[in-house]
Amino acid sequence: MISGIIEGFYGPPWGHETRLDFIDFLAAHGGNTYVWAAKLEPRHRELWAEPFTSEELEQFAELASRQDAVEILIGLTPGSDATSEQLINKLRPVIESGCHGVVLSFDDLPVLDAATKHRDLANELIEQLNTQVWLVPTHYAGTTSSPYLEKLFDGLHDDVLVMWTGVHVVNDSITAHNAQLRTAACNNRKPLLWDNTPVNDAIMSEALHLGPYASRETALRHEISGLLLNPMEFASASRPTIASGLAWARGDDAWSSWKTYVATKGWAEIAAATAFPDDPHWPGARPSDEWWQSVADMQPEGLDVGCQPWIDAAKQGAALVLSARKLLAETSDPEIAVLGSFHLAVKWRTWKRLPVLTYGGGPRIRPVVTNDENGKFAYRNGTVISPTSLVDDEVMRCLK
């Protein structure tokens, strides 16, 4: 079974050394696939028609030879005027450099009338390059068919794998039945699951996703051709979820694998502090003083530099809760209580203005959208939720 990652997020792409290290990580955890497809890589999307540079081809060769167990595929988002000759000329050096296949990424493009062209380009590439060709369709979410999908699969080469993100672009859960419906909508071809977790790009950038791979049915493994997880721009912070997802893919316990990983790294506290109430690693509605103190004192090491705002916010929030609980317990002097309340309120106001989400607070915005029977995006409940955080609850209990 295909299992690994697709570096397909919006935001700063990973550097070459980061990719090499992550391929080692995949191999160590049973993964077998890495797809190069970061949206802001210039010659992936914006400058798709430009040849890859000699430096890029050298790097592709290094990626491809890094681990025998991990295959490397290179993604490309061709423009609407792309010809098969252009794509073959651009991608042939990729295969000659040692890469194991190519991915045509037609996601997030307003081209629902281009299914026939997408099919023909994929067919031409697989015939001419004699390599693996995978395809991300424009209609990539949901469980219904559409005119786009009907035309895409009418004559598509049997060996082309077609990706699917689940019922929605981002999913709280995915069932085996969801995949069965997608298979039926795709001319009985099992989907290659592009699972948008732990990614936190675009409208999700205020959240940090350090949790386990969860709410994917065990039976789902038998209804897909493989699993590719989409990481965050923070490569190290992506590892807990990906280690857990790779465990799921090979039939091991995803939750246990995650707990072992975060415990080994010393990240359990920051993971819980950045969780949301429906997450399995949520600390509960009323964590103990001891837990809050452990967060206030934490010094997680090894996370990406970009994760520091969440660490700082979590520590400050924990200190606020401890101050609030202490103030509630010390009410013998009314004047001290009033001054303490004002002091707490000012610190809380400053904390609430921090540009990151911690302790389940909102508003949380995610693309919980789907593609309808016409292939167009359709809004779904759950895209925007606005709960109060654990810190808000504790401080307001003190200030009432």
C-alpha positions in Angstrom: 0.0 0.0 0.0 1.2 3.5 -0.8 1.9 5.4 2.3 3.7 8.7 2.9 3.4 12.4 2.3 2.6 14.9 -0.4 4.2 18.2 0.3 1.3 20.0 -1.2 0.5 22.9 1.1 0.3 26.7 0.4 3.1 28.6 2.2 6.9 28.5 2.3 8.1 25.2 0.8 10.5 23.0 2.7 14.2 23.3 2.0 16.3 20.5 0.4 17.9 19.3 3.6 14.5 19.2 5.3 13.2 17.0 2.5 16.2 14.7 2.8 15.7 14.4 6.5 12.0 13.7 6.1 12.6 10.9 3.6 14.8 9.3 6.3 11.9 9.8 8.8 9.5 8.1 6.3 11.7 5.2 5.9 12.2 4.8 9.6 8.4 4.7 10.1 7.4 2.4 7.3 6.5 5.1 4.7 7.3 4.5 1.1 6.4 7.7 -0.8 7.2 11.4 -0.9 5.6 13.7 -3.5 7.2 17.0 -4.3 4.3 19.4 -5.0 4.5 22.5 -2.7 2.2 25.1 -4.3 4.7 27.9 -4.0 7.6 26.0 -5.7 7.8 28.3 -8.7 8.2 25.7 -11.4 5.5 23.5 -9.9 2.6 25.9 -10.5 3.2 29.6 -11.3 6.1 29.0 -13.7 5.0 25.5 -14.7 6.1 25.9 -18.3 9.7 26.7 -17.4 12.2 23.8 -17.4 13.4 22.6 -14.0 16.8 24.1 -13.2 19.9 22.0 -13.1 20.0 22.5 -9.4 16.5 21.3 -9.0 17.2 18.2 -11.1 20.3 17.5 -9.0 18.2 17.8 -5.9 15.5 15.5 -7.3 18.3 12.9 -7.9 19.4 13.2 -4.3 15.9 12.8 -3.1 15.4 9.7 -5.3 18.5 8.0 -4.1 18.2 8.9 -0.4 16.3 5.8 0.7 15.7 2.6 -1.4 12.4 2.1 0.4 11.0 5.6 -0.4 9.8 6.5 -3.9 9.9 10.1 -5.1 7.3 11.6 -7.4 7.4 15.1 -8.8 4.2 17.2 -9.1 3.3 19.7 -11.7 0.3 22.0 -12.2 0.1 22.6 -16.0 -1.6 25.7 -17.3 -4.8 25.5 -19.4 -2.7 25.9 -22.6 -0.3 23.1 -21.8 0.5 20.5 -24.4 1.6 16.9 -23.9 4.9 17.8 -25.7 5.6 20.5 -23.2 5.0 18.2 -20.3 7.0 15.4 -21.7 10.0 17.7 -22.4 9.8 19.1 -18.9 9.2 15.9 -17.0 11.5 13.5 -18.9 14.6 14.9 -17.1 12.8 14.3 -13.8 12.5 10.5 -14.6 16.1 10.4 -16.0 17.3 11.9 -12.7 16.0 8.8 -10.9 12.5 9.9 -9.7 9.9 7.2 -9.7 6.9 9.0 -11.2 5.0 12.3 -11.8 1.8 13.8 -10.5 -0.4 16.1 -12.5 -2.0 18.5 -10.0 -5.3 20.0 -11.3 -6.6 20.9 -7.9 -7.9 24.4 -7.1 -8.2 25.4 -10.7 -11.4 26.8 -12.4 -11.3 24.3 -15.2 -14.2 21.9 -14.7 -14.6 21.7 -18.5 -11.1 20.4 -18.9 -11.6 16.8 -17.9 -10.9 15.4 -21.4 -7.7 17.3 -21.6 -6.6 16.2 -18.2 -7.3 12.6 -19.2 -5.4 12.9 -22.4 -2.4 14.5 -20.8 -2.2 11.8 -18.2 -2.5 9.0 -20.8 0.2 10.6 -23.0 2.6 10.9 -20.1 2.2 7.4 -18.9 2.8 6.1 -22.4 5.7 8.3 -23.3 7.6 8.4 -20.1 7.0 4.8 -19.1 6.6 5.7 -15.4 4.0 6.1 -12.7 1.5 8.9 -13.4 -0.9 10.1 -10.7 -3.5 12.8 -11.1 -5.2 15.2 -8.7 -8.5 16.0 -10.4 -10.2 19.4 -10.2 -13.2 17.6 -8.6 -11.2 16.1 -5.8 -13.5 16.0 -2.8 -16.9 14.5 -2.1 -18.7 11.3 -2.9 -20.8 12.2 -5.9 -20.0 11.9 -9.6 -20.0 14.9 -11.9 -19.7 15.6 -15.6 -16.0 16.3 -15.0 -15.4 12.9 -13.4 -17.4 11.1 -16.0 -15.3 12.5 -18.8 -12.0 12.1 -16.9 -12.6 8.4 -16.3 -13.9 7.7 -19.8 -10.8 6.2 -21.3 -8.3 7.1 -18.6 -5.4 4.7 -18.5 -5.9 1.9 -16.0 -2.6 2.6 -14.2 -3.2 6.2 -13.5 -4.0 6.7 -9.8 -6.5 9.5 -9.0 -6.4 11.4 -5.7 -9.2 12.2 -3.4 -9.3 14.3 -0.2 -12.3 12.7 1.4 -15.9 13.9 1.8 -14.5 17.4 2.4 -11.2 19.2 1.7 -10.4 18.9 5.4 -12.1 16.1 7.3 -12.9 15.3 10.9 -13.5 11.7 9.9 -13.4 9.4 6.9 -15.2 6.1 6.7 -14.9 3.0 4.4 -18.3 3.8 3.1 -17.2 7.3 2.0 -14.4 5.7 0.0 -16.7 3.1 -1.5 -19.0 5.9 -2.7 -16.1 7.7 -4.3 -14.9 4.5 -6.0 -18.4 4.1 -7.5 -18.3 7.8 -8.7 -14.9 7.2 -10.3 -15.7 4.3 -12.6 -14.9 1.7 -9.9 -11.3 3.0 -9.4 -10.2 3.1 -5.7 -9.0 6.5 -4.7 -5.5 7.5 -3.6 -6.3 9.4 -0.4 -4.7 12.8 -0.1 -5.6 13.4 3.5 -5.2 17.1 4.4 -3.8 16.6 7.9 -1.8 17.9 9.7 -1.6 20.8 7.2 -2.4 24.3 8.6 -2.0 26.5 5.6 -4.1 29.4 4.3 -7.2 30.0 6.5 -5.9 27.4 9.0 -2.6 29.2 9.7 -3.6 30.2 13.3 -3.8 26.6 14.4 -0.9 24.2 15.1 -1.8 20.5 14.5 0.3 18.2 16.7 -2.3 15.5 17.3 -2.6 11.9 16.3 -4.1 10.5 13.1 -7.6 9.8 14.2 -11.2 9.0 13.1 -10.3 7.1 10.0 -11.9 3.7 10.1 -9.7 0.7 10.1 -11.7 -0.7 7.2 -10.9 2.4 5.1 -7.4 0.9 4.4 -9.0 -1.7 2.2 -11.0 0.8 0.2 -8.2 3.1 -1.0 -5.1 2.6 -3.1 -2.9 4.4 -0.6 -2.5 7.2 1.9 -0.6 10.5 1.4 -0.7 13.0 4.3 -0.2 16.7 3.7 2.1 18.2 6.3 2.5 21.7 7.7 5.2 24.0 6.6 6.7 23.1 10.0 8.3 19.8 9.1 9.3 18.7 12.6 5.9 19.6 14.1 4.3 17.5 11.3 6.0 14.3 12.5 3.7 13.3 15.3 0.7 13.1 13.1 2.6 11.5 10.2 4.2 8.9 12.4 0.7 8.1 13.7 -0.8 8.0 10.1 1.9 5.7 8.9 1.2 3.4 11.8 -2.5 3.4 10.7 -1.5 2.6 7.2 0.5 -0.4 8.1 -2.2 -1.7 10.5 -0.7 -0.7 13.8 -2.3 1.4 16.5 -2.2 5.1 15.5 -2.9 6.4 19.0 -0.2 4.4 20.7 2.3 5.4 18.1 1.5 9.0 18.6 1.7 8.9 22.4 5.1 7.2 22.2 6.4 9.8 19.7 5.3 12.9 21.6 6.4 11.4 24.9 9.9 10.7 23.5 10.1 14.2 22.2 8.7 15.9 25.3 5.8 17.5 23.3 2.8 16.1 25.1 2.0 19.4 26.8 2.2 21.6 23.8 0.2 19.1 21.7 -2.6 19.2 24.3 -2.4 23.0 24.7 -2.9 23.4 20.9 -5.7 20.8 20.7 -9.4 21.4 20.1 -12.3 19.8 22.1 -13.1 17.1 19.6 -9.4 15.9 19.4 -8.4 12.7 21.2 -5.5 14.5 22.9 -7.8 17.3 24.3 -6.9 17.8 28.0 -10.5 18.0 29.2 -12.8 20.7 30.3 -11.1 21.3 33.7 -7.4 20.3 33.7 -5.8 20.1 37.1 -3.5 22.7 38.6 -0.6 20.2 38.1 -1.3 20.0 34.4 -1.5 23.8 34.0 1.8 24.1 35.9 3.4 21.5 33.6 2.4 23.6 30.6 3.6 26.9 32.2 7.0 25.2 32.9 7.4 23.3 29.6 10.4 23.8 27.5 9.7 21.7 24.4 12.8 21.2 22.2 13.2 20.2 18.6 10.1 22.0 17.2 10.5 24.3 14.3 11.3 28.0 15.0 8.0 28.9 13.5 6.2 27.1 16.3 7.4 29.5 19.0 4.3 31.7 19.0 2.2 28.8 20.1 4.6 27.8 22.8 4.7 31.3 24.1 0.9 31.6 24.0 0.4 28.3 25.7 2.8 29.1 28.5 1.2 32.6 29.0 -2.3 31.1 29.0 -1.3 28.5 31.6 0.1 31.2 33.8 -3.2 33.2 33.5 -5.2 30.2 34.6 -3.0 29.6 37.6 -3.3 33.3 38.6 -7.0 33.2 38.2 -7.4 30.1 40.4 -5.1 31.6 43.0 -7.1 34.8 43.0 -10.3 32.8 43.6 -8.7 31.0 46.5 -7.5 34.2 48.2 -10.5 36.5 48.7 -10.0 37.5 52.3 -8.8 41.1 51.4 -11.4 42.8 49.1 -9.1 45.5 48.0 -6.4 43.0 47.0 -9.0 41.0 45.1 -10.1 44.0 43.1 -6.6 45.0 42.2 -5.8 41.4 41.3 -8.9 41.2 39.1 -7.9 44.3 37.1 -4.4 43.0 36.7 -5.6 39.6 35.6 -8.1 41.2 33.1 -5.4 43.3 31.5 -3.1 40.4 31.0 -6.0 38.3 29.7 -6.8 41.0 27.1 -3.2 41.0 25.9 -3.2 37.2 25.7 -6.4 37.2 23.7 -4.9 39.4 21.0 -2.1 36.9 20.2 -2.4 35.7 16.6 -2.5 32.0 17.3 -5.1 29.6 18.6 -4.6 27.6 21.8 -6.7 25.7 24.4 -9.6 25.2 21.9 -10.3 28.9 21.3 -11.7 30.3 18.1 -12.7 31.5 15.7 -11.4 28.4 14.0 -11.7 28.4 10.2 -11.1 25.3 8.0 -12.1 24.4 4.5 -14.7 21.9 5.5 -16.2 22.2 2.0 -16.9 19.6 -0.7 -17.5 19.2 -4.4 -21.1 18.8 -5.4 -22.7 16.9 -8.3 -21.4 19.5 -10.7 -17.9 19.4 -9.3 -18.3 22.9 -7.8 -17.3 23.7 -4.2 -20.2 23.6 -1.7 -20.0 25.1 1.8 -20.6 22.9 4.8 -21.3 23.4 8.5 -18.1 23.2 10.5 -16.1 25.5 8.3 -16.3 28.2 11.0 -16.6 27.5 14.7 -16.1 29.9 17.6 -15.7 28.2 20.9 -14.2 29.9 24.0 -10.9 28.6 25.2 -10.1 26.9 28.4 -8.2 30.1 29.5 -11.3 32.2 28.7 -13.5 29.9 30.8 -11.1 30.0 33.8 -10.5 33.7 33.7 -14.2 34.6 33.3 -15.0 32.3 36.2 -12.7 34.4 38.3 -13.8 37.8 37.0 -17.6 37.3 37.4 
